[in-house]
Every structure is written in C-alpha cells, then in structure tokens.
Amino acid sequence: MSSGYEIIKGAIHGYIKVFDHERTIIDTPIFQRLRRITQNTGVHFTYPCANHTRFSHSLGVMHVAGRFTERLLEQIPKASNKIKKRYYFLMRLWGLTHDIGQGPFSHLFDDIIFGPKYKTDHERFGAKILRESHHLPDELDIGNGIKITLGEVANLFEVKTIDDWPLTERIGQSDVNEKIFYYVCRGAYSADIMDFLLRDSYFTGAGYGNVDWQRLVHASKPVGDKVILDTRGEEAFDSLLLARLFMFSAVYYHRTTRATTKIMGYYLNEAASLLDDFKEFITNLEKYTHLDEHSIMYFPELLDSAYRKFLMEREIPYSRYVEEIRKPDIGISDKDLSKILTSQTRERLPNNLKKSLPEEAFFVDTPIIPLNPMFGGEEEYIFLSDPNVSDGFRARRVWETSWGILSKQVLLLRLFIHDKCLNQRNEIVNAFKMKGERTHF
C-alpha cells in the first residue's frame, strides 16, 4: 500500500482513507478552490442546507470508486497484488480529480462559457489542469514500485463513450479487460452517480437518494470487458433510477432552482461580456485557481450588476405560470427547445408587446429528465447475470425495470414570467398556450 494515510470523517461515508500521495493533490490551491464551488447550481436557494461543495463530493467519489474497484479486482485471481493496487489507486485518483476543472456555478459554466466560447467542458479542462498546473506533480509515487502520472488520469476525463476508453489490455493473466473500469467512472451506477445522489439527498433533506450503493458494488462482477450485476442487486439499481428521477424533479429541476439558474445564467453572460469571456482565467491556470463562486461575486466590474443584486439578496424575480409534464418526442436538446419555444411564444404575442417586452420578460423552461443515468445518454444498458443464456448474462435497457418499463425521458414544460411584467401575464400565457404547427413535441 501507499506509505501512509490519514483518516477523515464525512457525513455520507463515515471514515475514509486519504493516502499521502492523494494529500499532495488535495492540499494544492487548484484543488482547494473546489471548496468554493457548490455541488448543485442554485439548489441552495431552494434548500438552504444544500451548501455542500465539489470538494467534499470529490472525496466521496474517490472513496466509492476505490471500493468499487477493490470489489471488482478481488474477483480476478489471475492478477498480481501489485497490478491490483495500481488500478485501485488509479481509479481513486480519477474520483478525486474528476471535478477539478469545474467553473463557478458548475455545469452552467460549461453551458455558457466553456462550450460556446471555448469548445470544451469541465472534464477536458480538468485534463488540461492535471497536465499543466504547476501546483500538481507530474508523477505520483504510490510506493511498492507503483507510479502513476497525472497524464494517465487525465486521459480518463476525455472519454465520452466506452469506445474511447484508453485502457484496453487484459488484467494480468486473466480474461478480464481493463474496460471494466469504464463502468466505475461512467456506467449506469458509476461512483459519481452513487455519491451525488446520496450526498444531495442528505444535504437537501429531500430524502429520495438513499441508494444502497454497497449492495450494487458487492453484486457486481467483472466478466470479459463488462461489469455484470447479479440479479440480487437489480432492485437496488431500480431504486437508484427512481431516486435519480425524484431528485431531478424535486431538487435539480425544482421551479425555484430553475428560476435561480436563469438569473445565474444572465449574470454569467454579463460577466463574460465585461471580462472578455474569462479569457485571462481560461488561458492562465494560476488565474483559474482564483475563479470560484465567491470571487465572481466581487469582481469590481460586476458590483453594479442587477443580477448580482438578485443573487446576493435572494430576490428571484420570476414566477412560474404554466407547468406541464410531457413525454418528449424531439431530436434536439432541451436548451435548444427552450430557445425555440421562448421565441415562438414571443412571435405569438400581440404586435404592441412583441417588440416592447424586454428579453428577460419571460422564458420557457424545458428541462428533460433522463431516466438513463448517463447525462449524455451513451450508456443504455446494464448487464444482468442469467444462467439461462450461453454467456451467463443478458443486456437490459436501463429503463426496462424489474417492475415495468419507464419512459426513457420526461419533459417538464414551464413558463416563467418576470415580476415586472405581471401586468402582461395573460397575454404571455395565451401566447404560450396558443396552438401552432406541431414541430417539436
């Protein structure tokens, strides 16, 4: 094992180990900034105890990824202890650093800054940090002759599908392939998903995310290049699906959270226009170390922002006037659908309002809840043990649960109207509800 470790205690997993080489990362300024990035954008405006951070989440994912990897490896007898230890520490390092590139307001920074302006995301930017930050070592000496470079860890961040997974060799003399570790990082019940459901449920108090992650881990077995879930763990997986569904509905996509996120989006756009698209922070990792949700509220250029005032005083000037739940039948993203429906609603307004109402007068919110746990939708299957088929397992689509088939996605369709435009709410609501050509759903 590593030369030494410390024990820390958290609210979710109790006592967890932090090894000496992991401390060399945790104690750097670039990692400590995660203490100043909240785990859930805007959720603490709805649930006041949800002030937990990407820092604590990263420690949790490190712990779960280690336990998950350890369980898989102990079922591979034809691999040496040294090989197993290397994979164990590699997956822990992935879990520890997987969010190191997150910007202020987390995924909103991806949507508004990283994606549109730099054609990247927090994962690829995190890989850049691991490779280039002078705060971080190039190589970690684990002990017992085991060394891992942060470049190896960075390679795992840039993967979007299992076809891109960089680890493809056999593990020792076994028939098991390194691709099994893809499921630890990005599978339907990845370490990331299991930790954030537990953590977000606990700190919001919502109570929906009490996932039996240890049963899922113990019921998992490596076979070839896949992770097979014993049928005794199937109900635990299905409960994860429901937990995620209700957490999205009650927490992540709560109407107040979504209205707050809209204000944060306006604020980020305003900040981008005044700070040259955050160019000095994106191109200079030393500067990026100081970009977080505390600092962004106190840049001199932004002190007079009306959106800043809304956020500082928790004055969210939007009210929900329409809400419908639909089964989406669309081939575009929820963000594009939101823009299209907002534009259509404006076009249907009376002529005197079409031009006079400001842009922020209303917006149509169209969050799509994916029942498939992968945000990108790549991982549609889990593999269940089945002695009645030749391979000993069968593929099950994620939404084909043991007690019935779920819709693949659910669309929440909402109309929000700015408080200063409430005198025009009837016209806006009528324009939103007006029947037009069915083009999107």
C-alpha positions in Angstrom: 0.0 0.0 0.0 1.0 3.7 -0.1 3.5 4.7 2.5 0.8 6.2 4.8 -2.6 7.6 5.1 -4.9 9.7 7.3 -8.5 9.0 8.2 -11.1 11.7 7.7 -14.8 11.6 8.6 -17.6 12.8 6.3 -21.3 13.0 6.6 -22.1 10.4 3.9 -19.5 7.6 4.1 -18.2 8.0 7.6 -14.5 7.3 7.9 -12.5 7.3 4.7 -8.8 7.0 4.0 -6.7 9.7 2.3 -3.3 8.4 1.2 -0.2 10.5 1.3 0.1 10.9 -2.5 -3.6 12.0 -2.6 -2.8 14.6 0.0 -0.2 16.1 -2.4 -3.2 16.9 -4.7 -5.8 17.8 -2.1 -3.5 20.4 -0.4 -2.9 22.4 -3.6 -4.6 25.7 -4.3 -6.1 24.4 -7.6 -7.9 21.6 -5.7 -8.8 23.6 -2.6 -10.8 26.0 -4.9 -13.4 23.2 -5.1 -14.3 24.2 -1.5 -15.7 27.4 -3.1 -17.8 25.7 -5.9 -21.2 24.4 -4.7 -22.2 20.9 -5.7 -25.6 22.0 -7.1 -26.1 25.2 -9.0 -28.9 27.2 -7.4 -30.2 24.4 -5.3 -29.3 26.1 -2.0 -31.7 28.9 -2.9 -34.4 26.3 -2.6 -32.9 24.0 0.1 -30.9 26.2 2.4 -28.8 23.4 3.9 -27.5 22.3 0.4 -24.3 24.2 0.6 -22.1 21.2 0.2 -19.3 21.5 -2.3 -17.4 19.9 -5.2 -14.6 19.4 -2.7 -16.5 17.0 -0.4 -18.1 15.3 -3.4 -14.7 14.6 -4.9 -13.5 12.9 -1.7 -16.7 10.9 -1.7 -16.3 9.8 -5.3 -12.7 8.8 -4.6 -13.9 6.6 -1.7 -16.7 4.9 -3.7 -14.5 4.5 -6.8 -11.9 2.8 -4.6 -14.4 0.4 -3.0 -16.0 -0.4 -6.4 -12.6 -1.1 -8.0 -11.5 -3.2 -5.0 -14.6 -5.4 -5.3 -14.1 -6.0 -9.0 -10.4 -6.8 -8.5 -10.8 -9.3 -5.7 -12.8 -11.4 -8.2 -9.8 -11.6 -10.6 -7.4 -14.2 -9.1 -5.0 -14.2 -12.0 -3.7 -10.7 -11.4 -0.9 -9.9 -9.0 -1.4 -7.7 -5.9 0.9 -5.1 -7.4 -1.3 -4.8 -10.6 -4.5 -4.7 -8.5 -3.1 -1.9 -6.3 -2.2 0.2 -9.3 -5.7 0.0 -10.6 -7.1 0.7 -7.2 -5.1 3.9 -6.8 -5.7 5.0 -10.4 -9.5 4.8 -10.0 -9.3 6.6 -6.7 -7.2 9.4 -8.4 -9.8 9.6 -11.1 -12.6 10.0 -8.5 -10.6 12.6 -6.5 -9.8 14.8 -9.5 -12.8 14.2 -11.8 -14.3 17.7 -11.0 -11.1 19.7 -10.7 -12.0 21.7 -13.8 -15.4 22.8 -12.7 -16.1 26.5 -13.1 -18.3 28.8 -11.0 -21.9 27.6 -11.0 -20.6 24.2 -12.2 -22.4 22.9 -15.3 -23.9 26.3 -16.0 -20.3 27.5 -16.7 -20.0 24.6 -19.2 -23.2 25.7 -20.9 -22.4 29.4 -21.1 -18.6 29.7 -21.1 -16.7 26.5 -21.8 -18.9 25.1 -24.5 -20.0 28.1 -26.6 -16.8 30.2 -26.3 -14.0 27.6 -26.0 -15.5 24.3 -27.4 -14.5 22.4 -24.3 -16.1 21.3 -21.0 -15.0 21.0 -17.4 -13.8 17.4 -17.9 -11.4 18.3 -20.8 -10.4 21.5 -18.9 -9.8 19.3 -15.9 -7.5 17.1 -18.0 -5.6 20.3 -19.0 -5.2 21.2 -15.3 -3.8 17.8 -14.5 -1.3 18.0 -17.3 -0.2 21.7 -17.0 -0.8 23.1 -13.5 2.4 23.8 -11.7 0.7 23.2 -8.4 0.4 19.5 -9.2 3.2 16.8 -9.5 3.7 15.2 -12.9 4.0 11.7 -11.3 2.9 10.2 -8.0 5.0 7.6 -6.2 2.5 5.3 -4.6 5.0 3.0 -3.0 6.0 -0.6 -3.6 7.3 0.3 -7.0 4.0 1.7 -8.2 4.0 5.1 -10.0 1.1 6.9 -11.7 1.3 10.0 -13.8 -1.5 12.6 -13.7 -1.5 12.4 -17.5 -2.8 8.8 -17.2 -5.6 10.1 -15.0 -6.3 13.0 -17.4 -6.8 10.5 -20.3 -9.8 9.1 -18.4 -11.5 12.5 -18.4 -11.6 12.9 -22.1 -13.7 9.8 -22.7 -17.4 10.2 -23.8 -18.2 6.6 -24.7 -16.7 3.2 -23.9 -15.3 3.0 -27.5 -12.9 5.9 -26.5 -11.8 4.3 -23.2 -8.0 4.3 -23.2 -7.5 1.2 -21.0 -8.0 -1.9 -23.2 -5.5 -4.5 -22.1 -6.1 -7.8 -20.2 -5.7 -7.5 -16.4 -2.7 -9.7 -15.5 -3.1 -13.3 -16.8 -6.9 -13.2 -16.6 -9.6 -12.9 -19.3 -10.9 -9.7 -17.8 -10.3 -6.5 -19.8 -9.4 -3.0 -18.4 -12.6 -1.7 -20.0 -14.4 -2.8 -16.8 -13.2 0.4 -15.2 -15.2 2.4 -17.6 -18.3 1.3 -15.6 -16.7 2.6 -12.4 -16.3 6.0 -14.0 -19.2 6.3 -16.4 -21.6 3.4 -16.1 -25.2 3.4 -15.2 -24.3 3.2 -11.5 -20.9 4.9 -11.5 -19.1 6.1 -8.4 -20.0 9.7 -9.4 -23.8 9.0 -9.7 -23.9 7.0 -6.4 -22.1 9.6 -4.4 -24.0 12.7 -5.7 -27.4 11.0 -5.1 -26.5 10.1 -1.5 -24.9 13.5 -0.9 -27.5 15.7 -2.5 -30.4 13.8 -0.8 -28.7 14.2 2.6 -27.9 17.9 2.4 -31.1 19.0 0.8 -33.1 16.9 3.2 -35.2 15.7 0.2 -34.7 12.1 1.2 -35.1 10.5 -2.2 -31.5 9.5 -2.8 -30.9 6.8 -0.2 -29.3 4.4 -2.7 -27.9 1.1 -1.4 -24.6 1.7 -3.2 -22.8 -1.0 -1.3 -25.2 -3.7 -2.4 -24.7 -2.5 -6.0 -20.9 -2.7 -5.6 -21.0 -6.1 -3.9 -23.4 -7.5 -6.5 -21.1 -6.5 -9.4 -18.7 -9.0 -11.1 -16.2 -8.5 -13.9 -16.7 -10.7 -17.0 -14.6 -10.0 -20.1 -14.9 -6.3 -20.8 -18.2 -5.8 -18.9 -19.4 -5.4 -15.3 -22.3 -7.8 -14.6 -24.8 -7.1 -11.9 -26.1 -10.1 -10.0 -30.0 -10.2 -10.2 -30.0 -9.9 -6.4 -28.8 -6.3 -7.0 -31.3 -5.4 -9.6 -33.8 -3.9 -7.2 -31.0 -1.7 -5.8 -30.3 -0.5 -9.3 -34.0 0.2 -10.0 -34.2 2.2 -6.7 -31.3 4.2 -8.0 -33.3 5.0 -11.1 -36.3 6.2 -9.1 -34.1 8.1 -6.7 -32.5 10.0 -9.6 -35.9 10.7 -11.2 -37.3 12.2 -8.0 -34.1 14.1 -7.2 -34.3 15.7 -10.6 -38.0 16.5 -10.2 -37.9 17.7 -6.6 -34.4 19.2 -6.4 -32.3 19.8 -9.5 -35.3 20.9 -11.6 -37.4 22.5 -8.8 -39.1 25.6 -10.1 -37.2 28.0 -7.8 -33.9 26.3 -8.6 -34.6 26.7 -12.3 -35.6 30.4 -11.9 -32.4 31.0 -9.9 -30.3 29.2 -12.5 -31.8 31.6 -15.1 -30.6 34.6 -13.1 -27.2 33.0 -12.7 -27.0 32.5 -16.5 -27.8 36.1 -17.1 -25.1 37.0 -14.6 -22.5 34.8 -16.3 -23.3 36.2 -19.7 -22.9 39.8 -18.3 -19.7 38.8 -16.6 -18.4 37.3 -19.9 -19.1 40.5 -21.8 -17.3 42.6 -19.2 -14.4 40.2 -18.6 -13.5 39.2 -22.1 -15.2 35.8 -21.9 -13.0 35.0 -18.9 -10.1 34.7 -21.3 -7.4 35.5 -18.7 -8.7 32.8 -16.4 -9.1 30.1 -19.1 -5.6 30.7 -20.6 -3.8 31.1 -17.2 -4.3 28.3 -14.8 -2.8 30.4 -11.9 -5.7 32.8 -12.5 -8.2 30.0 -12.8 -7.2 28.9 -9.3 -8.8 32.1 -8.0 -12.0 31.8 -10.1 -14.9 30.5 -8.0 -18.4 31.3 -6.8 -17.0 33.7 -4.1 -14.7 35.7 -6.3 -17.1 36.0 -9.2 -19.5 37.9 -7.0 -16.9 40.6 -6.1 -15.2 41.5 -9.3 -15.2 45.3 -9.4 -16.6 45.3 -13.0 -19.7 43.4 -11.7 -20.6 45.1 -8.4 -23.4 47.2 -10.0 -25.0 44.3 -11.8 -28.7 43.9 -11.2 -28.4 40.2 -11.5 -25.7 40.2 -8.8 -28.1 42.0 -6.5 -30.8 39.4 -7.1 -28.4 36.6 -6.2 -26.8 38.4 -3.2 -30.3 39.2 -1.7 -32.0 36.0 -2.9 -34.6 38.1 -4.8 -35.6 35.8 -7.7 -37.9 37.9 -9.9 -39.6 35.0 -11.8 -42.8 33.2 -11.1 -44.0 30.0 -12.8 -47.3 30.4 -14.5 -47.7 27.2 -16.5 -46.3 23.7 -15.9 -46.9 20.6 -17.9 -45.3 17.1 -17.9 -44.9 15.5 -21.3 -43.2 12.6 -22.9 -40.7 14.3 -25.3 -40.6 13.3 -28.9 -37.8 15.5 -30.1 -34.5 15.3 -31.8 -33.0 18.5 -30.2 -31.5 19.4 -26.8 -33.6 20.8 -24.0 -31.6 24.0 -24.3 -32.4 24.4 -28.0 -36.1 23.6 -27.3 -36.2 26.2 -24.6 -34.9 28.9 -27.0 -37.3 27.8 -29.8 -40.4 27.8 -27.6 -39.5 31.1 -26.0 -39.1 32.6 -29.5 -42.4 31.1 -30.7 -44.2 32.5 -27.7 -42.9 36.0 -28.4 -43.9 35.7 -32.1 -47.5 34.9 -31.0 -47.8 38.0 -28.7 -49.9 41.0 -29.8 -47.8 43.3 -32.0 -47.7 46.0 -29.4 -46.0 43.6 -26.9 -43.9 41.6 -29.3 -41.3 44.4 -29.5 -41.9 46.3 -26.3 -41.4 43.5 -23.8 -37.7 43.1 -22.8 -35.8 39.9 -23.5 -36.0 38.9 -19.8 -39.8 39.4 -19.6 -40.4 35.6 -19.7 -38.8 32.3 -20.7 -39.9 28.8 -21.4 -38.0 26.2 -19.4 -37.8 22.7 -20.9 -35.7 20.5 -18.6 -35.6 16.9 -19.8 -35.2 14.3 -17.1 -33.2 11.5 -18.5 -34.1 8.2 -16.8 -30.9 6.8 -18.3 -28.4 7.8 -15.6 -25.8 8.9 -18.2 -26.1 12.6 -18.8 -25.1 12.1 -22.5 -27.3 9.1 -23.0 -24.5 6.8 -24.2 -24.9 4.0 -21.7 -28.3 2.5 -22.4 -27.7 -1.0 -20.9 -26.8 -2.7 -17.7 -25.8 -6.4 -17.8 -27.6 -8.9 -15.5 -26.4 -12.4 -14.6 -28.6 -15.0 -16.2 -27.6 -18.7 -16.1 -30.2 -19.5 -18.8 -28.2 -17.8 -21.6 -24.9 -19.0 -23.1 -22.8 -16.1 -21.9 -24.2 -16.2 -18.4 -25.6 -12.7 -18.6 -28.1 -10.6 -20.6 -28.3 -7.0 -21.5 -31.2 -5.0 -20.0 -32.1 -1.5 -21.2 -31.8 0.9 -18.2 -35.5 1.9 -18.3 -36.8 -1.7 -18.6 -37.0 -2.2 -14.8 -38.0 -5.3 -12.9 -41.4 -3.9 -12.2 -42.3 -2.2 -15.6 -41.0 0.0 -18.4 -40.3 3.6 -17.6 -40.4 6.4 -20.2 -36.9 7.0 -21.5 -37.3 10.7 -20.8 -39.7 13.1 -19.2 -40.1 16.7 -20.3 -41.1 19.4 -17.8 -42.5 22.3 -19.7 -42.8 25.5 -17.8 -43.5 29.2 -18.5 -41.8 31.7 -16.2 -42.8 35.4 -16.2 -40.7 38.2 -14.7 -42.3 40.0 -11.8 -42.0 43.4 -13.5 -44.1 42.1 -16.4 -47.0 40.6 -14.5 -49.5 43.1 -16.0 -48.9 41.4 -19.3 -49.1 37.8 -17.9 -52.5 37.0 -19.5 -51.2 37.9 -23.0 -47.9 35.9 -22.4 -49.8 32.8 -21.1 -52.2 32.9 -24.0 -49.3 33.2 -26.5 -47.6 30.3 -24.9 -50.7 28.1 -25.0 -51.7 29.1 -28.5 -52.0 26.1 -30.8 -49.5 26.2 -33.6 -47.9 23.8 -36.0 -46.6 20.7 -34.1 -42.9 20.8 -34.9 -41.0 19.9 -31.7 -43.2 17.7 -29.4 
